[in-house]
Amino acid sequence: MTPDEFRRAGHAVVDWIADYWATLEQRPVTPADPPGTVAAALPATPPTAGEPVEAVLADLDAIVVPGLTHWQHPGFFGYFPANTSGPSVLGDLVSSGLGVQGMLWATSPACTELETVLMDWLAQLLDLPSRFRSTGAGGGVIQDSASSATLVATLAALHRASGGRWRETGIDRRYRAYTSTHGHSSIEKAARIAGLGSDGVRAIEVDPETQALRPAALRAAIEADLAAGDVPAIVVATIGTTSTTAVDPVAEIGAVCAEYGIWLHVDAAYAGAAAVCPELRWSHNGLEYADSYCFDPHKWLLTGFDCDAFWVADRGELVEALTVLPEFLRNAASESGAVIDYRDWQVPLGRRFRALKLWFVLRWYGVEGLRAHIRSGVALAARFADRIRADDRFELAAAHPFSLVCFRLCADDDANTELLTRINRTGRVHLTHTRVAGRYTLRLAVGSPQTTERHVDEAWTLLVDTADELLAR
Ligand SMILES: *Cc1c(COP(=O)(O)O)cnc(C)c1O
């Protein structure tokens, strides 16, 4: 493909994406076809001769798009949002076009330096503790996901807990990780990958009212492990749990970690974005205790997957835990100690220029634009929660500090399961579920950039109409 062919095809593809966004609302949010439909529509063999981009676009329309769940649809209220936006897509396009590798500073200096500055910008934007800034001992890096951030934090924590020996000897003692029963599944996965095993994770009970980790229970678990000769290595606290957006008491948890010298990682994958708004920063109280922290701009901050922002208070510990230096990567800049080599901050060696999409987003929206996006999500969730509160047929199942509302029909689990199935079957909305204190609970997560009051109200109308059918049985 010559640059001129690329220009023509590229314009067609950008037009195609713009049309997709402009017509998104008319599509069903989720596909209704059975498994195998998309695969069956594709040829069994690759094309022998090359084809024009138009042929691929036609198949996108005919085969791929009908088989998608449309995460950017204004009626998408499932899981947590996975925002993208025009500036994010354009930044990613530039990154793809440049095709540089940022594993070392020396392999593409601007790739590293832009990322370092952007992570300092983001730290300012969220008003994170100054210890996370690269101007001191800390610093930030873009990981592909919050799961990777937790893995990397676990490895650094093991390095610290073993006095540096873990690097050479592997796991030779019973190291332990702690999180609440609502901690994300990626914490257990990280523990398995790091060699602690699922049994190495202590699931600490939560307060039944707030679903937040109970610090007294954490302390008791740590003391029991210490008494048994185990080594507490890491505590993962969550700001905005995946189930209900509960906020763990980070300051109290941090005080316990400080007392025992345990690494504190704070996982704010979804809710961290809220801290761009000063009025929501209460959720980050106690963060000055954290050794590491992450949130996903790819969830609620208008930046397409993959973009997890991860900071450490002491980059030296992280780099010591992960660095391996083969001869072919040796270079004068690294040896001078004056540069950051992000390969030592992550699991893979190679890395894309992901800072570009974040840069495009920050410059296009500015601080005010990002705040407006978060505030809109919070206000829409509050509007929906008001409807629930005012209607005897429904009840709220948890607090809604951000843009997620957990609720249920005042009926048994079967009725609530049926309610979710029926409203999702309309294709107008997509909600998902969780369990709160054992009970089936519906989740409505606002955050798609196109969602407005009209869409939240439509979800409410669908719920009420369906509830009447179910309650009349
Ligand atoms: C979504 C989520 C994760 C995982 O996010 P990825 O970036 O997809 O790995 C981790 N922790 C919490 C609290 C989450 O909500």
The ligand as a Tripos MOL2 file, in Angstrom:
@<TRIPOS>MOLECULE
LIG
   15    15     1     0     0
SMALL
NO_CHARGES

@<TRIPOS>ATOM
      1 C1        -12.2390   -3.5670   35.5000 C.3       1 LIG1
      2 C2        -11.4650   -3.7870   36.7500 C.ar      1 LIG1
      3 C3        -10.2210   -4.4140   36.7290 C.ar      1 LIG1
      4 C4         -9.6460   -5.0390   35.4820 C.3       1 LIG1
      5 O1         -9.4540   -4.1170   34.5070 O.3       1 LIG1
      6 P1         -8.5360   -4.4230   33.2260 P.3       1 LIG1
      7 O2         -7.9410   -3.1040   32.9320 O.co2     1 LIG1
      8 O3         -9.4730   -4.9150   32.1830 O.co2     1 LIG1
      9 O4         -7.5450   -5.4650   33.6060 O.co2     1 LIG1
     10 C5         -9.5000   -4.4880   37.8960 C.ar      1 LIG1
     11 N1         -9.9810   -3.9830   39.0340 N.ar      1 LIG1
     12 C6        -11.1890   -3.3890   39.1120 C.ar      1 LIG1
     13 C7        -11.6700   -2.8200   40.4120 C.3       1 LIG1
     14 C8        -11.9740   -3.2720   37.9650 C.ar      1 LIG1
     15 O5        -13.1800   -2.6990   38.0370 O.3       1 LIG1
@<TRIPOS>BOND
     1     1     2 1
     2     2     3 ar
     3     2    14 ar
     4     3     4 1
     5     3    10 ar
     6     4     5 1
     7     5     6 1
     8     6     7 2
     9     6     8 1
    10     6     9 1
    11    10    11 ar
    12    11    12 ar
    13    12    13 1
    14    12    14 ar
    15    14    15 1
@<TRIPOS>SUBSTRUCTURE
     1 LIG1         1 GROUP 0 **** ****
